[in-house]
């Protein structure tokens, strides 16, 4: 029997280790029933004689309820339940036998969830869709929602913000303060509380950083509170208290409690006395504050009142931090602390009011929102996919994916700012940003830029611009800055240089001869406060090809987003950044694209490729990729591939650079971009699909897709996978989103004021 594909196996590693022990176990009725079922229907192909794919089901550890072979037993249950095991060409078990075995395995898997190993496994993002979608959004909601008490390690972005806030623009110490809080770069959400710990390497880095930070504080940007202590012959109590409070505010993000203040005051005074030097003694205490647990972990233990359901509410301080870090990389603002002190965070309405204030305040940076969409769609990974520049018209590929990611960011931010039918718009919009500054750019400012570029062209048209050195002569720079205020107001690092003028002068004459407007974006701001130069000419002409646009024909609209080509592009899944991120180095990747849709939008699950399977599609330059993928229709492959291939193949109208195409470049054959939605969990979705546009339009209207999106938003902001007890939270968030007309803000407010966000309770074992 060819039952290999679905098993995610390190298979038999534990089974072999426990083989001797199992031999002595008593044979209870349940064990005998499952062994009989396997012997009758499974071990013919997965036994000692014929272990297809290296999988031996006769060696499965029968103690599934203790967590042994949990991944394999989960796959076994799924295949029996869906009727994919045994295969159609093998003898089938009776309905009674199938139901009986499913019940036994299901019971064992439920008990296994109480084991430490399975608890950890189930908490991983890859296991996020294991909880029944129907049970979460339909039927009777049972227990009140809550989250377990936890220490959530500090997000790297929060640490970076703190570093820059303390060290300001002193680049030398900024460079020496290393990032201690690395995260995995796996697809999906990696900022899960259960995964992140401070190991010895983290603590060593934090210690080195503490030395650098405190040395800087005491020698360069010395705060007034520290200066008073340093300059005092004998620091008094008030001076030391002020220094302790300042360090708490800077690195622990709050005022010290009275007992903390007293403890650190005595520690600083004692350290100064023992060192015989005010600066050295003070440094010892300041470093200790820098290394407090709260500077490493977000404390979400539930220190507030206990309710009638045995749940502890987050304290006012815990809530202040939770709300602030949910949306920003900064500690609680004065407004949040005020709401905390006044007790306004002790009611759902008070929390919602504070969230609404933050979301509606355009002056407050909320980077967590854009990061969610980046990590959900995964388009930000496009620069990680190596591409051969020669295949992209010999253009320099280096900066192209960064610009494409930036333009995908602009589209996300534009749709989120409008806050209507957000998911539907993200999946189906016909409008994109290309070579633009974003929807926040004022039309009059764009017109001024166009005027400035025309003056630049006219000034250099009859001059020897090809001979310019990179550094412009002072008199030439003065002439340039006198042409237009635009050239005077640019930051120093982006002002006119000889190289930039050469790029412009290769591009601008082409625009004016053709009667088209030049592109206006000059550089891209990257995450982490890094800037990546991107000129309006030399580099930008490279990425236009990803949209099937030509440099000498693209009349850049000043009002964007704009409709690129409604028959070719619809939503982020047809954006070049997403298509590149979900491709291979030299060709498209229908498996990755189909898997993404199955798991992110349909709340489904596709197991990883078993380590025993050589998952290589045969090369053949005379065949299209669809034709080469016929090899995956073998029985042992198709059980998984049927969940991915028919979805991913709809994107074959786009090559691995995101360019629309109708013909396969290698074989010369016409592209077939048809596909099929099957077993989606939404009967209205299932059926034949003409192409990617047809697919995304259908997905954009689906209730299941919307609810899957809600589940992922839950995971990102809660830092964990959902459980059945979170059903009320998920349903309320979905309802808020629908009733608000697809407002993402409404969805967020519902999630961040929910019981799952506010209450903590130990999970019963």
C-alpha positions in Angstrom: 0.0 0.0 0.0 1.5 3.3 -1.1 0.9 5.5 1.9 4.1 7.6 2.2 3.6 11.2 1.1 1.7 12.6 4.1 4.0 11.3 6.9 6.2 13.9 8.4 8.7 11.6 9.9 11.7 11.4 11.8 9.8 8.0 11.9 11.0 5.0 13.9 13.7 6.9 15.8 11.7 6.8 19.0 10.1 3.5 18.1 13.4 1.8 17.8 14.7 3.3 21.0 11.6 1.9 22.8 11.4 -1.5 20.9 12.6 -3.6 23.8 10.4 -1.8 26.3 7.4 -2.2 24.2 7.8 -5.9 23.9 7.1 -6.2 27.6 4.1 -3.9 27.6 0.7 -5.6 28.3 -1.5 -5.9 25.3 -4.7 -4.1 26.2 -7.8 -4.2 24.0 -7.1 -0.8 22.3 -3.6 -1.8 21.4 -4.8 -5.1 19.9 -7.5 -3.3 17.8 -5.0 -0.9 16.3 -2.4 -3.6 15.7 -5.0 -5.7 14.0 -6.1 -2.8 11.8 -2.5 -2.0 10.8 -1.6 -5.6 10.1 -4.7 -6.0 7.9 -4.4 -2.8 5.9 -1.0 -1.1 6.3 2.1 -3.3 7.0 1.9 -4.9 3.6 3.6 -1.8 2.2 5.0 -0.3 5.5 6.3 -3.3 7.4 9.6 -5.0 7.8 9.7 -6.5 4.3 8.6 -3.5 2.3 9.1 -0.2 4.2 8.1 2.1 1.4 9.6 5.5 1.8 11.5 4.2 4.8 8.3 4.2 6.9 7.5 1.2 9.1 4.1 1.5 10.7 4.6 -1.8 12.4 7.1 -0.1 14.6 4.9 2.8 15.7 5.0 3.3 19.5 1.6 2.3 20.8 1.8 4.7 23.7 0.4 7.6 21.6 -1.3 9.1 24.6 2.1 9.8 26.2 3.2 11.7 23.1 5.3 9.1 21.4 5.4 9.3 17.6 2.9 12.1 17.8 3.5 13.5 14.3 3.2 10.1 12.7 0.0 9.2 14.6 -1.5 12.6 13.6 -0.9 11.8 10.0 -2.2 8.3 10.4 -5.4 9.7 11.8 -5.8 12.3 9.1 -5.3 9.7 6.3 -7.8 7.2 7.7 -10.3 10.0 8.4 -10.2 11.4 4.9 -10.3 8.0 3.3 -6.8 8.3 1.7 -5.6 5.3 3.6 -5.8 2.6 2.4 -5.5 3.6 -1.2 -8.4 2.8 -3.6 -6.6 -0.1 -5.2 -6.3 -1.9 -1.8 -8.8 -3.8 0.3 -10.8 -1.3 2.3 -11.7 -1.7 6.0 -15.4 -1.7 7.0 -17.0 1.5 8.3 -17.2 0.1 11.8 -13.5 -0.8 11.9 -12.5 2.6 10.5 -14.7 4.5 13.0 -13.4 2.4 15.9 -9.7 2.9 15.1 -10.3 6.6 14.5 -11.9 7.0 17.9 -9.0 5.1 19.6 -6.3 7.2 17.8 -8.2 10.4 18.4 -8.5 9.7 22.1 -4.8 8.9 22.3 -3.9 12.1 20.5 -6.1 14.2 22.8 -4.4 12.7 25.9 -1.0 13.2 24.2 -1.6 17.0 24.1 -1.1 17.0 27.9 2.5 15.8 27.5 5.3 18.3 27.6 6.7 17.3 24.2 3.4 17.6 22.4 2.6 20.8 24.2 5.8 22.2 22.7 5.1 20.8 19.2 1.6 22.1 19.1 2.8 25.5 20.0 4.9 25.9 16.9 3.6 28.0 14.0 3.8 25.0 11.7 1.1 23.3 13.8 -1.2 26.3 13.8 -3.9 24.8 11.6 -4.2 21.5 13.6 -7.2 22.8 15.6 -10.5 22.2 13.8 -11.6 25.3 11.9 -15.2 24.3 12.3 -15.0 23.9 16.0 -13.4 27.4 16.4 -16.0 29.3 14.3 -19.1 27.2 14.6 -21.0 25.3 17.3 -21.1 26.0 21.0 -18.2 27.9 22.6 -17.2 26.4 25.8 -14.6 27.6 28.3 -13.8 31.3 28.8 -10.8 32.4 26.8 -7.4 33.1 28.3 -3.7 32.8 27.6 -1.1 31.0 29.8 1.2 33.0 32.0 4.5 33.6 30.2 7.7 35.5 29.9 7.9 36.7 26.3 11.4 37.5 25.2 12.0 41.0 24.0 11.5 41.6 20.3 14.7 42.5 18.4 13.0 45.7 17.0 12.1 46.9 20.5 15.7 46.4 21.6 17.0 48.3 18.5 14.7 51.2 19.2 16.0 51.4 22.8 19.6 51.3 21.6 19.1 54.2 19.2 17.1 56.2 21.8 19.9 56.0 24.3 22.9 56.2 22.0 21.2 58.7 19.6 23.5 59.3 16.6 26.8 58.1 18.1 27.4 55.4 15.4 30.5 53.9 17.0 28.8 52.7 20.2 25.6 51.9 18.2 27.8 49.5 16.1 29.3 47.9 19.2 25.9 47.2 20.8 25.0 44.0 19.1 21.5 42.5 18.7 21.1 39.8 21.4 17.6 38.7 20.4 17.9 36.9 17.1 14.9 35.0 15.7 14.5 32.2 13.2 14.0 33.2 9.6 11.4 30.5 8.9 8.3 31.4 6.8 5.5 32.6 9.0 5.5 34.2 12.5 8.6 33.6 14.5 7.9 35.9 17.4 6.3 33.2 19.5 6.7 33.4 23.2 7.3 29.6 23.6 10.2 29.6 21.2 12.2 32.4 22.5 14.7 32.0 25.4 17.7 33.8 26.6 20.6 31.4 26.4 24.2 31.9 27.4 25.1 33.6 24.2 22.2 36.0 24.6 23.2 36.8 28.2 26.9 37.3 27.2 25.9 39.7 24.4 23.6 41.6 26.9 26.4 41.9 29.3 28.8 43.3 26.7 26.1 45.7 25.5 25.4 46.8 29.1 29.1 47.8 29.5 29.0 49.8 26.2 25.7 51.5 27.0 26.6 52.5 30.6 30.1 53.7 29.5 28.4 55.9 26.9 25.9 57.2 29.5 28.7 58.2 31.9 31.1 59.7 29.4 29.3 61.1 26.4 25.6 61.9 26.6 25.5 62.2 30.4 22.0 62.7 31.6 21.5 65.4 34.2 20.5 62.8 36.8 23.8 61.0 36.4 25.8 64.2 36.3 24.5 65.3 39.7 25.8 62.0 41.2 29.2 62.2 39.4 29.8 65.8 40.4 28.8 65.3 44.0 31.6 64.9 46.6 29.3 62.5 48.5 26.1 61.7 46.6 23.0 62.0 48.7 19.9 59.9 48.7 17.8 62.1 46.4 20.6 62.3 43.8 21.0 58.5 43.7 17.2 58.0 43.6 17.0 60.3 40.5 19.8 58.3 38.8 18.0 55.0 39.5 14.7 56.3 38.3 16.3 57.6 35.1 17.9 54.2 34.3 14.6 52.4 35.0 12.8 54.7 32.6 15.5 54.3 29.9 15.9 50.5 30.0 13.1 48.9 32.0 10.6 51.4 30.6 8.9 52.2 33.9 9.3 53.8 37.3 10.8 51.5 40.0 8.6 50.3 42.7 9.5 51.6 46.2 11.2 48.4 47.3 13.2 48.4 44.0 14.2 52.0 44.5 15.4 51.3 48.0 17.3 48.2 46.9 19.1 49.8 44.0 19.8 53.0 46.0 21.6 51.0 48.7 23.4 49.0 46.0 24.7 52.1 44.3 25.9 53.7 47.5 27.6 50.5 48.6 29.2 50.0 45.2 30.6 53.6 45.2 32.0 53.1 48.7 33.6 49.8 47.9 35.0 51.0 44.6 36.3 54.2 46.1 35.3 55.9 42.8 31.9 57.4 42.1 31.9 56.6 38.4 33.0 53.0 38.8 30.6 52.3 41.6 27.7 54.0 39.8 28.5 52.0 36.6 28.1 48.7 38.6 24.6 49.6 39.7 23.5 51.0 36.3 24.6 47.8 34.5 22.7 45.7 37.0 19.5 47.7 36.1 20.3 47.2 32.4 20.4 43.4 32.9 17.1 43.2 34.9 14.8 40.4 33.7 12.3 43.0 32.5 15.0 44.3 30.1 15.1 40.8 28.6 11.5 39.6 28.9 8.0 41.0 28.7 6.3 39.9 31.9 2.8 38.6 31.2 2.1 36.6 34.3 -1.3 37.9 35.3 -0.6 39.9 38.4 -4.1 41.4 38.6 -7.3 40.3 40.2 -8.6 36.7 39.9 -12.1 36.3 38.5 -14.8 33.6 39.1 -13.4 31.4 36.3 -10.0 31.1 37.9 -8.3 33.6 35.5 -5.9 36.3 36.6 -6.2 39.6 34.8 -3.0 41.3 33.6 -2.1 44.1 36.1 -2.3 47.7 35.0 1.4 47.8 34.4 1.4 44.5 32.4 -1.5 45.8 30.3 0.3 49.1 29.6 3.3 47.3 28.2 1.2 44.7 26.3 -0.9 47.4 24.6 2.2 49.5 23.7 4.3 46.6 22.4 1.3 45.2 20.5 1.4 48.1 18.1 4.8 50.0 18.5 8.4 49.3 19.3 8.3 51.9 22.1 7.6 51.6 25.8 4.2 52.9 27.1 3.7 56.6 26.4 2.6 59.1 29.0 -1.0 58.7 27.8 -1.0 54.9 28.3 0.6 55.3 31.8 -2.1 57.9 32.6 -4.8 55.4 31.5 -3.1 52.8 33.6 -2.9 54.9 36.8 -6.5 56.1 36.4 -7.8 52.5 36.1 -9.1 53.0 32.6 -7.4 49.8 31.4 -9.4 47.7 33.9 -12.4 47.5 31.6 -12.7 46.3 28.0 -14.2 49.6 27.0 -11.2 51.4 28.4 -8.7 49.2 26.6 -10.6 49.7 23.4 -10.7 53.4 23.8 -6.9 53.5 24.3 -6.3 51.3 21.3 -8.6 53.4 19.1 -6.6 56.5 20.2 -3.3 55.0 19.2 -4.6 53.6 15.9 -6.1 56.9 14.8 -3.1 59.0 15.8 -1.0 59.3 12.6 1.9 60.7 14.6 2.4 57.4 16.4 4.5 54.9 14.4 2.9 51.5 14.4 5.4 49.2 12.7 3.9 46.0 14.0 1.0 46.3 11.6 3.2 46.4 8.5 5.3 43.6 9.9 2.2 41.4 10.3 1.3 41.8 6.6 4.9 41.2 5.6 5.1 38.0 7.6 1.6 36.8 6.7 2.1 37.2 2.9 5.8 36.6 3.0 6.6 39.0 0.2 9.4 40.6 2.2 11.5 37.5 1.6 12.0 38.3 -2.1 15.5 39.7 -1.7 16.5 36.3 -0.2 15.8 34.4 -3.5 19.0 34.4 -5.6 18.4 35.4 -9.2 20.8 35.4 -12.2 20.9 39.0 -13.5 21.5 37.7 -17.1 18.0 36.2 -17.1 16.6 39.7 -16.2 17.7 41.5 -19.4 21.3 41.6 -18.0 20.2 44.2 -15.5 21.8 44.5 -12.0 19.4 42.4 -9.9 20.8 43.6 -6.5 18.4 46.4 -5.7 15.4 45.3 -7.7 13.7 43.0 -5.1 14.2 45.6 -2.4 12.3 48.2 -4.5 9.5 45.6 -5.3 9.1 44.8 -1.6 9.0 48.6 -0.8 6.2 49.0 -3.4 4.3 46.1 -1.9 4.7 47.8 1.5 3.2 51.0 0.0 0.2 49.1 -1.3 -0.4 47.4 2.0 -0.1 50.7 3.9 -2.5 52.4 1.5 -5.2 49.7 1.8 -4.8 49.5 5.6 -5.1 53.3 5.9 -8.3 53.3 4.0 -9.5 50.5 6.3 -12.4 49.1 4.2 -12.6 45.5 3.0 -9.0 45.2 3.8 -8.4 41.5 3.1 -10.6 41.6 0.0 -8.7 44.6 -1.3 -5.3 43.1 -0.6 -6.3 40.0 -2.5 -8.1 41.6 -5.5 -7.0 45.2 -6.0 -6.1 46.1 -9.5 -4.1 49.1 -8.4 -0.3 49.1 -7.7 2.5 51.5 -6.8 5.3 51.8 -9.3 8.2 54.2 -9.1 6.3 56.4 -6.6 6.7 57.8 -3.1 3.5 56.5 -1.8 -0.1 57.7 -1.3 1.1 60.1 1.5 3.0 62.2 -1.0 1.2 65.5 -1.7 0.4 66.1 -5.4 1.9 69.6 -5.3 5.2 68.2 -4.0 5.3 65.7 -6.8 4.7 68.4 -9.3 7.6 70.4 -7.8 9.8 67.4 -8.2 8.9 67.1 -11.9 9.6 70.7 -12.4 13.0 70.3 -10.7 13.9 67.4 -12.9 13.0 69.4 -16.0 15.4 72.1 -14.9 18.1 69.6 -14.2 17.7 68.2 -17.7 17.7 71.6 -19.4 20.8 72.7 -17.4 22.9 69.7 -18.4 21.5 69.0 -21.8 24.3 70.8 -23.7 27.1 70.3 -21.1 29.6 67.5 -20.8 27.7 65.6 -18.1 29.3 62.3 -19.2 32.7 63.5 -17.9 31.5 64.4 -14.4 33.3 63.1 -11.4 31.3 61.7 -8.5 32.2 64.7 -6.3 30.8 67.8 -8.0 32.9 70.9 -8.0 31.7 73.5 -5.4 30.6 76.0 -8.0 28.7 73.3 -9.9 27.0 72.2 -6.7 26.0 75.8 -6.0 24.5 76.1 -9.5 22.5 72.9 -8.9 21.2 74.0 -5.6 20.2 77.3 -7.2 18.1 75.6 -9.9 15.3 74.7 -7.6 14.5 74.5 -3.8 14.1 70.7 -4.2 17.9 70.3 -4.7 18.6 72.4 -1.5 16.2 70.6 0.8 17.4 67.0 0.1 19.4 65.3 2.9 23.1 65.6 2.4 23.6 62.0 1.5 21.0 62.3 -1.3 22.0 65.6 -2.9 23.2 65.7 -6.4 26.4 63.9 -7.2 28.1 63.4 -10.5 27.0 59.7 -10.6 23.4 60.6 -10.0 23.4 63.3 -12.6 24.7 60.8 -15.2 21.9 58.4 -14.3 19.3 61.2 -14.7 20.7 62.3 -18.0 20.5 58.8 -19.4 16.9 58.7 -18.4 15.4 62.2 -18.6 16.0 62.9 -22.3 14.3 59.5 -23.1 11.3 60.6 -21.1 11.0 64.1 -22.7 11.5 62.7 -26.2 8.6 60.3 -25.6 6.4 62.8 -23.8 6.2 60.7 -20.6 6.7 61.7 -17.0 9.8 60.4 -15.2 9.6 58.3 -12.0 10.0 60.3 -8.8 11.1 57.9 -6.1 14.7 58.5 -5.2 15.5 56.1 -2.4 13.9 53.4 -0.3 13.7 53.4 3.5 14.4 49.9 4.7 13.4 48.4 8.1 15.9 48.8 10.9 16.5 52.5 10.1 18.8 51.6 7.2 18.6 53.5 3.9 19.2 51.9 0.5 19.8 54.4 -2.3 17.6 54.0 -5.3 18.0 56.6 -8.1 15.2 57.7 -10.4 17.0 56.4 -13.4 19.8 53.9 -13.4 18.3 51.5 -10.8 14.6 52.1 -11.3 14.6 51.1 -14.9 15.6 47.6 -13.8 12.5 46.7 -11.8 10.0 48.0 -14.4 10.4 44.7 -16.3 8.9 42.8 -13.3 5.6 44.6 -14.1 6.0 44.1 -17.9 6.6 47.8 -18.2 9.2 49.4 -20.4 11.5 52.3 -19.5 10.8 54.3 -22.6 7.0 53.8 -22.4 6.1 54.1 -18.7 4.4 57.4 -18.1 4.6 57.5 -14.3 1.3 58.7 -12.8 1.6 61.3 -10.1 -1.5 59.9 -8.5 -1.0 56.3 -7.3 -1.8 53.5 -6.8 -2.9 53.1 -10.4 -4.2 50.2 -12.5 -1.3 48.5 -14.1 -3.1 45.9 -16.2 -6.4 44.6 -14.9 -6.2 41.4 -17.0 -2.8 40.5 -15.6 -2.6 41.8 -12.0 -5.0 41.5 -9.1 -3.8 41.8 -5.5 -0.7 40.9 -3.7 -0.6 37.4 -4.9 0.2 38.7 -8.4 2.6 41.3 -7.2 6.2 40.7 -8.3 7.5 40.7 -4.8 5.1 37.9 -3.7 5.7 35.9 -6.8 9.5 36.2 -6.5 9.4 35.3 -2.7 7.5 32.1 -3.6 9.7 31.0 -6.4 13.0 29.1 -6.9 16.3 30.5 -8.1 15.6 29.7 -11.8 12.0 28.8 -12.1 8.5 29.2 -10.5 7.4 27.1 -7.6 3.8 25.9 -7.8 4.3 23.8 -4.7 5.3 26.7 -2.4 2.6 29.0 -3.9 -0.1 26.3 -3.5 1.0 25.4 0.0 0.9 29.0 1.0 -2.7 29.4 -0.2 -3.7 26.1 1.4 -2.3 27.0 4.8 -2.6 30.8 5.1 -5.9 31.3 3.3 -7.8 28.0 3.7 -6.7 27.0 7.2 -5.4 23.7 5.8 -2.3 21.7 6.4 0.2 20.1 4.1 2.9 18.0 5.8 6.6 18.6 4.9 8.2 16.3 2.4 9.4 13.1 4.1 13.1 12.9 4.4 13.0 9.6 2.5 11.4 11.2 -0.6 13.7 12.6 -3.4 11.5 15.6 -4.2 13.1 16.6 -7.5 11.1 17.5 -10.6 12.7 15.9 -13.7 14.4 18.4 -16.1 13.1 18.5 -19.6 13.5 21.6 -21.8 10.8 20.4 -24.2 8.1 20.3 -21.5 6.4 23.0 -19.5 6.7 22.8 -15.7 3.1 21.6 -15.5 4.0 18.7 -17.8 7.1 17.9 -15.8 4.9 17.9 -12.6 3.0 15.0 -13.9 5.5 12.9 -12.0 3.8 14.0 -8.7 0.5 12.3 -9.7 1.9 9.0 -8.5 -0.2 7.7 -5.7 2.4 8.2 -3.0 2.9 11.8 -4.0 -0.5 13.0 -5.1 -2.1 12.7 -1.7 -0.2 15.8 -0.7 0.4 17.4 -4.1 -3.3 17.5 -4.9 -3.6 20.1 -2.1 -0.9 22.3 -3.6 -0.4 21.8 -7.4 -3.9 22.7 -8.7 -3.6 26.0 -6.7 0.0 26.8 -7.5 -0.3 26.1 -11.2 -2.7 29.0 -11.6 0.3 31.3 -11.1 2.2 29.8 -14.1 1.2 32.9 -16.1 4.0 34.6 -14.1 7.6 33.6 -14.4 10.0 33.5 -11.4 10.7 37.3 -11.8 6.9 38.0 -11.5 6.6 38.9 -15.1 3.3 38.0 -16.9 3.7 35.6 -19.7 1.6 33.5 -22.1 4.4 31.2 -23.4 6.9 29.0 -21.5 10.3 30.4 -22.3 12.1 27.0 -22.3 9.7 24.8 -24.2 8.0 27.5 -26.3 4.6 26.0 -25.4 1.6 28.0 -24.4 1.1 28.4 -20.7 -1.8 26.6 -19.1 -2.7 28.5 -16.0 -5.9 26.6 -15.1 -6.4 25.0 -11.7 -8.8 23.7 -9.2 -10.0 24.5 -5.7 -10.8 21.3 -3.9 -11.5 20.2 -0.3 -11.2 23.8 0.7 -13.7 23.5 3.6 -16.0 26.0 1.8 -18.3 24.4 -0.7 -18.9 27.7 -2.5 -15.2 27.9 -3.3 -14.5 24.5 -4.7 -14.5 24.0 -8.5 -12.4 24.7 -11.6 -10.3 27.8 -11.7 -9.3 29.6 -15.0 -6.2 31.4 -13.8 -4.7 33.3 -10.9 -7.1 36.3 -11.3 -10.1 34.0 -11.1 -8.6 32.2 -8.1 -7.9 35.4 -6.0 -11.3 36.9 -6.8 -12.9 33.7 -5.5 -10.7 33.6 -2.4 -11.4 37.3 -1.7 -15.1 36.6 -1.2 -14.7 33.5 1.0 -15.8 33.3 4.6 -13.2 30.6 5.3 -10.4 32.7 3.9 -11.5 35.6 6.0 -11.6 33.4 9.1 -8.2 32.0 8.3 -6.9 35.5 8.1 -8.4 36.2 11.6 -6.6 33.1 12.9 -3.3 34.3 11.7 -3.8 37.8 13.1 -4.6 36.1 16.4 -1.3 34.2 16.3 0.8 37.2 15.4 -0.6 39.4 18.2 -0.9 36.7 20.9 2.5 35.2 20.1 1.0 31.7 20.1 -1.3 29.3 18.3 -5.0 29.4 19.0 -6.7 26.7 21.0 -10.4 25.7 21.3 -10.7 27.9 24.4 -9.9 30.9 22.1 -13.1 30.3 20.0 -15.0 33.2 21.6 -12.1 35.5 20.9 -11.8 34.5 17.2 -15.6 34.7 16.6 -15.8 38.1 18.2 -12.9 39.4 16.1 -14.4 37.9 12.9 -17.8 39.5 13.8 -16.2 42.9 14.4 -14.4 42.7 11.1 -17.5 41.9 9.2 -19.8 44.4 10.9 -17.3 47.2 10.5 -17.2 46.7 6.7 -13.8 44.9 6.7 -12.0 47.3 9.1 -8.6 45.9 10.1 -8.6 48.4 13.0 -11.9 46.9 14.3 -10.3 43.4 14.0 -7.3 44.5 16.0 -9.3 46.3 18.7 -11.4 43.2 19.2 -8.3 40.9 19.5 -6.3 43.3 21.7 -9.2 43.8 24.2 -10.2 40.1 24.2 -10.0 37.7 27.2 -7.2 35.9 25.4 -5.2 39.1 25.5 -6.2 40.3 28.9 -6.5 37.2 31.1 -3.9 34.6 32.2 -4.5 31.1 33.6 -2.4 28.0 34.1 -3.2 25.3 31.5 -4.4 22.2 33.4 -2.3 19.1 32.9 
